[in-house]
Amino acid sequence: MTEHLRDQAVALYRQGLQRIAPERLLRQALEVTPEALRLRFLERAEALPIGPATRFTVLAVGKAAAPMALEAHRLLGGRVRQGLVVTKRGFGLPHLPFPLLECGHPVPDRAGIRAAERVEALAGHLSRDDVLLALVSGGASALLPAPLDGIALAEKQALARLMLRADMDIHQINRVRKAVSRLKGGGLAVLAHPARVVGLLLSDVPGDDPGSIGSGLTVPEPVRFAEVIALLRDKGLWDAAPAAVREVLLAGRHAPKQPPRPPVNGLVGANRHLLRAVAEAATALGFTTRVEERPTTGLNARALPLLEARWRAFRGEPGNARRPLCLVSGGETTVEVKGRGRGGRCQELAALMLPRLDARTVFLAAGSDGNDGPTDAAGGVVDRAAWLRLQAAGAPYDALLADNDAYALLGSCDSLIRVPPTRNNVMDVHLFLQAG
């Protein structure tokens, strides 16, 4: 009964992403005239005076780096002096106007170390007539590791793996990253002085805190080592953290991250854009649609009852029982990793929802970047028929969940969503559909 509804859910997810392509968002946010750089951020507008000698250096870092760099080059025209694109492997584009570096994510790698060195060389030789246009999207933190002296790449990787497996949200992870990095927490802005630094940020974090997007490459923030140490202790990671990391944090030495020339930072896109775009597409198909823009966060086991309660309340409203309904929400949940299986937060959320759906309902959870965890899936789309297929296949539902193997679980009932790299990253979409 819901097979067509499943197809519609995936189509709405794809259409939403098409409507908020990073190049479109940048086109709305950036305009250059002979006298000014005009910026239309989500929360405000600014016009920065520029002169005939002003030249732009474009640095695009993150999963949306390639399309944003391409559009910035088109918009800025002959004023561009140089540029660099740093993105996740597989997220590049052919025929870019700047050098392309693809690096490891979410665990940093040797390519990321080399990319950070290239970024430092680029930013460290700018003049007062230069504008460093930093196009920062989700993934930038892992792509530019730049560990402080005394911390080797292997130690940075070990720290990353510890935090990814722990019950830590992205803000907590980025607080630690900033404490052990040369570039994060405003380090890039300091390095680029005396150039003017402008950060255009595509948010992949709940709450859209600029300092947490890409760990705040262009957002100055003092490092509070004692708080970072306390956080690692609270999460049970301090003793397991590499000795070199602990030594650097205990020493508490860090170069100042307050540039003499304050950078200009602002948001050009966020999760709510994706949710509204999905809702608009659903309304056009005849669904009675509602958007919940408050981000859903925390462990999936805790997020699940919240999502269910919202859906029950929406369905229970007068007149909604027999209507085609669409409830759109989003955010970024987390997984408590205890097993050795494969999967991601969206796949696990869909797997948890699987046995709870009736014959008229479809649920989709998918990442806007097209990658959910270390897999080739973006997430999952489930219905009652998928639950029956799983049972018919004899798949051990509880055992697979306990082993964090949502990928195998959803694969056994044909419920994985696979899409090419989207070159975007504005968190996740959670979608309920009801047949009329």
Helices and strands as residue ranges (DSSP letters): H 3-19, H 22-29, E 30-32, E 36-40, E 45-49, E 55-61, H 65-76, G 77-79, E 80-88, E 100-103, H 110-123, E 130-136, H 140-143, H 153-165, H 170-179, H 187-192, E 196-202, G 210-215, H 225-234, H 243-251, E 264-269, H 271-284, E 288-291, E 296-299, H 300-315, E 325-334, H 345-353, G 354-356, E 361-367, E 379-383, H 384-393, H 397-402, H 406-411, E 416-417, E 428-434
